[in-house]
Amino acid sequence: MLLLSLAATSASAGERYALVITGASGGDQYARKYDTWRVTFVEMLQRKFMYQRDHLLVLAEVGSEGVQKATRENVVRVLGDLRRRLAKAATAHRSTVPVVKTPSSIWLDPI
């Protein structure tokens, strides 16, 4: 599982974003386990750390409600969307924001 958490500012939880990517399970048994971990982790981000649902970007081996399929194209697109969101938040809050570069190619190597 990959988690990328970025903040436009540290002022409030509403300004934090998290990118969670799971996939390449290697079989049904592992897919169920990874799905359970992903769901539990995302719920913890929402309940304990007060992440807003629209600030959680979730990709998985199989897409479902609120979860996009973890393809190369979707990862690149989500990183680009995240970059635009952070830039917009930085402009709105007049703070600096980390730059998220969207590479022209990403190699996802299963572990």
N, C-alpha and C positions, 0 to 999 in steps of 0.2 A: 504494500500500500504506500502511496506517495501522498504526502501532505505538503502543500505550499501555502503558507499563511503570510499575508502581507497587510500592512496597515497604512492608510493614507496619513493618519495622525494617531496618536495614542489617546486622544481625547475621550472616545467612547467606544463601546463594543460595536455599535452600529456602523462604524467606519472600518472595521476589519473584514477581510475576505479570506476564505479558505478554499483551496483547490484540493479535492480528494480524488485520487485515481486508483482504481483497482482493476485487475484483469489478469489474463493469461493463467487461469487457475490450474490447468492441467488435468481436469476431470471434474465430474459432478460432485464428488465428495468434497473436494477443495473449493469448488465454486460456492457451495452452500456455506462453507466456513468463512470464506472471504466476504460473501454477502452479509452474513451475520456481523462480522467485524466492522464492515463499512457502515451498516445501519446503526450499530451501537455507537460508533465513533461520531457519526454525524449528529445523532441524537444528543450525545454528550456536548458537542460544540454548541448546540442550540440551547440546551437546558442549563448546563454549568457555566459556559462561557458567554452565553447570551448572543450568539451569532444569529443574525436575521436570516431567514430562509433564502432570501434573494442575494445574500452575501456568501452562500455556500455553493460552490461549483463542484458538482459530483459527476464523475465519469466511471463507468464500470464495464465489465466484459459484456453484459447484456443490459441494454437500456430499459428503463421503466419510468413510472411517474416520478418526475423530479431528478431523474438520473439519465444522463446521456451515455451513449455507447462510447467506449474508450478506444476510438480509432485515432490514427495519426492526424487525420484532417480535423477531427473534433478537438484534439489537444491543442493543435496550432490555433484553431479558431477561438477556443476558450481563453488561451493566453492573450490573444489579440484583444478580445472583449475585456479581459481583466485589465490590460494595459490602458484601454480607453476609460474604463471606470475609474481607475486610480488617478489618471490625469485629470478627469473631470472633478473628482473629489478634491484633488490638490488645488485646482483652480478655485473651487468653491470655498475651501478653507484656507487658501493662501499659505499652504505648507509645502514642503518638499515631499516628493514621493519616489519610492524606488522605481527604477525603470525596468520593466519586464520586456525583454527583447523577444520577439517571436522569430525563431530561426526558420530559415527556408526549408530545412529538413530536420526531422527529429527521428532518431533511431531508438525505438523502444525494445530493449533487450529483456526478455523474460528471465526471471531469476530461477 
